[in-house]
Amino acid sequence: MLGRPPQVIITNQCRTLQTAIADVFPRASHCLCLPRIMQKVPDKLGGLYEYESIRMTLHNAVYYSLRPEEFETTWEDMIHHYGIRDHIWLQMLYEYRRRWVPVYLKETFLAGMLPTRPNEVVESFFGGYLDRHTSLKEFLDKYDQALQANYQLEVLADMESRNPGFMLKSRCYVELSLGKLYTNNILRKFEQEVEGMYSCFSTRQINAKGQVITYMVREQTAVDGNKRETRDFEVLYNATEMEVLCVCGLFNFKGYFCRHALSVLHQTGIEEIPPQYILSRWRKDINRSYVMNHDHSGIDVNNPVHRYDHLYKCIMQVVEEGRKSEGRRKETVQALDRILSKLDLVEGRL
């Protein structure tokens, strides 16, 4: 982290954690894990009369509200209509709504780390390494294992992304141009937005104030499985600054353009996404920041974990350089053989 505190921290509901994070990371946005909250709904509300109707109303308010006032209105109607204003758990959820309801998090950059759509899943960084019975000592060991495993997976993913064999589903110019920049993983996700442009059947200008033009994009959206409804998405476009802002908030949620912003660019004849919206974290031509410098500052040479981590970061840069051509690969293998021979000699002297 190079001494920088996190901008966002996502946790389960826990007052103790909330107090600690506010004390240690006062500038971080502390978000609550939305899927975990929604998983508790049957347990917390299942005994209520008309539970199924309450569940659907809550689901729609959380996932489909485009503006805070929409959520506030739907919530108030729900607790009034079903007579659940005094429900303790719902009171607590409402109190902390700005930490977990997507409509309040649109100004927070989440980089895809917090699911904001129904049935959306984000893979756990520590999946397969930790469970609720893991002791603190085991956690420290498995934390390092998970870290190294994810380093390796990211390096392999970068290598795969630089292989020109990825096939694009469409021949859209925007997608073709980003196919040269985005990693395969992000490109697959961005493809869904390119395909989603076909469900946006109307894009019209509704207002202009100074340099900012407001467009309304009408889309046929899927709601609750096979049910579809028409929704309007407001998009602000500043041609001078090349700024595009959609009410759906997808860019801050995921880090790439939504179908509504793409529709506006298409409407205005813009064929390339403004460069400030192509994030370095998603580019395949960027060396990852965890391959850090090779000095020994901050390394405890007596700690085998520190030695391993330092050597791993060094060797991954060698791998990255060695893969660029067959000649480099052969030279890298020969150099590594020489290093191993020297290490055997050192071991023999000890």
Secondary structure as the mmCIF struct_conf table of DSSP 4:
data_model
#
loop_
_struct_conf.conf_type_id
_struct_conf.id
_struct_conf.beg_label_comp_id
_struct_conf.beg_label_asym_id
_struct_conf.beg_label_seq_id
_struct_conf.end_label_comp_id
_struct_conf.end_label_asym_id
_struct_conf.end_label_seq_id
TURN_TY1_P TURN_TY1_P1 LEU A 2 GLY A 3
HELX_LH_PP_P HELX_LH_PP_P1 ARG A 4 PRO A 6
BEND BEND1 GLN A 7 GLN A 7
STRN STRN1 VAL A 8 THR A 11
BEND BEND2 GLN A 13 GLN A 13
HELX_RH_AL_P HELX_RH_AL_P1 ARG A 15 VAL A 24
TURN_TY1_P TURN_TY1_P2 PRO A 26 ARG A 27
BEND BEND3 ALA A 28 ALA A 28
STRN STRN2 SER A 29 LEU A 32
HELX_RH_AL_P HELX_RH_AL_P2 LEU A 34 GLN A 39
TURN_TY1_P TURN_TY1_P3 LYS A 40 LYS A 40
HELX_RH_AL_P HELX_RH_AL_P3 VAL A 41 LEU A 45
TURN_TY1_P TURN_TY1_P4 GLY A 46 GLY A 47
BEND BEND4 LEU A 48 LEU A 48
TURN_TY1_P TURN_TY1_P5 TYR A 49 GLU A 50
HELX_RH_AL_P HELX_RH_AL_P4 TYR A 51 TYR A 64
BEND BEND5 ARG A 67 ARG A 67
HELX_RH_AL_P HELX_RH_AL_P5 PRO A 68 HIS A 81
TURN_TY1_P TURN_TY1_P6 TYR A 82 GLY A 83
TURN_TY1_P TURN_TY1_P7 ARG A 85 ASP A 86
HELX_RH_AL_P HELX_RH_AL_P6 ILE A 88 GLU A 95
TURN_TY1_P TURN_TY1_P8 TYR A 96 TYR A 96
HELX_RH_3T_P HELX_RH_3T_P1 ARG A 97 ARG A 99
TURN_TY1_P TURN_TY1_P9 TRP A 100 TRP A 100
HELX_RH_3T_P HELX_RH_3T_P2 PRO A 102 TYR A 104
TURN_TY1_P TURN_TY1_P10 LYS A 106 GLU A 107
BEND BEND6 THR A 108 THR A 108
TURN_TY1_P TURN_TY1_P11 ALA A 111 GLY A 112
BEND BEND7 LEU A 114 LEU A 114
BEND BEND8 ARG A 117 ARG A 117
TURN_TY1_P TURN_TY1_P12 PRO A 118 ASN A 119
TURN_TY1_P TURN_TY1_P13 PHE A 125 TYR A 129
TURN_TY1_P TURN_TY1_P14 ARG A 132 HIS A 133
HELX_RH_AL_P HELX_RH_AL_P7 LEU A 136 SER A 161
TURN_TY1_P TURN_TY1_P15 ARG A 162 ARG A 162
BEND BEND9 ASN A 163 ASN A 163
TURN_TY1_P TURN_TY1_P16 PRO A 164 GLY A 165
HELX_LH_PP_P HELX_LH_PP_P2 PHE A 166 LEU A 168
BEND BEND10 LYS A 169 LYS A 169
HELX_RH_AL_P HELX_RH_AL_P8 TYR A 173 LEU A 178
TURN_TY1_P TURN_TY1_P17 GLY A 179 LEU A 181
STRN STRN3 TYR A 182 TYR A 182
HELX_RH_AL_P HELX_RH_AL_P9 ASN A 184 GLY A 196
HELX_RH_3T_P HELX_RH_3T_P3 MET A 197 SER A 199
STRN STRN4 CYS A 200 LYS A 209
TURN_TY1_P TURN_TY1_P18 GLY A 210 GLN A 211
STRN STRN5 VAL A 212 VAL A 223
TURN_TY1_P TURN_TY1_P19 ASP A 224 ASN A 226
STRN STRN6 LYS A 227 ASN A 238
TURN_TY1_P TURN_TY1_P20 ALA A 239 MET A 242
STRN STRN7 GLU A 243 CYS A 246
TURN_TY1_P TURN_TY1_P21 VAL A 247 CYS A 248
HELX_RH_AL_P HELX_RH_AL_P10 LEU A 250 LYS A 254
BEND BEND11 GLY A 255 TYR A 256
HELX_RH_AL_P HELX_RH_AL_P11 ARG A 259 GLN A 267
TURN_TY1_P TURN_TY1_P22 THR A 268 GLY A 269
BEND BEND12 GLU A 272 GLU A 272
HELX_RH_3T_P HELX_RH_3T_P4 PRO A 275 TYR A 277
BEND BEND13 ILE A 278 ILE A 278
HELX_RH_3T_P HELX_RH_3T_P5 SER A 280 TRP A 282
STRN STRN8 ARG A 283 ARG A 283
TURN_TY1_P TURN_TY1_P23 LYS A 284 ASP A 285
BEND BEND14 ILE A 286 ILE A 286
TURN_TY1_P TURN_TY1_P24 SER A 289 TYR A 290
BEND BEND15 VAL A 291 VAL A 291
TURN_TY1_P TURN_TY1_P25 SER A 297 GLY A 298
TURN_TY1_P TURN_TY1_P26 VAL A 301 ASN A 302
HELX_RH_AL_P HELX_RH_AL_P12 PRO A 304 GLY A 322
TURN_TY1_P TURN_TY1_P27 ARG A 323 LYS A 324
HELX_RH_AL_P HELX_RH_AL_P13 GLU A 326 ARG A 349
#
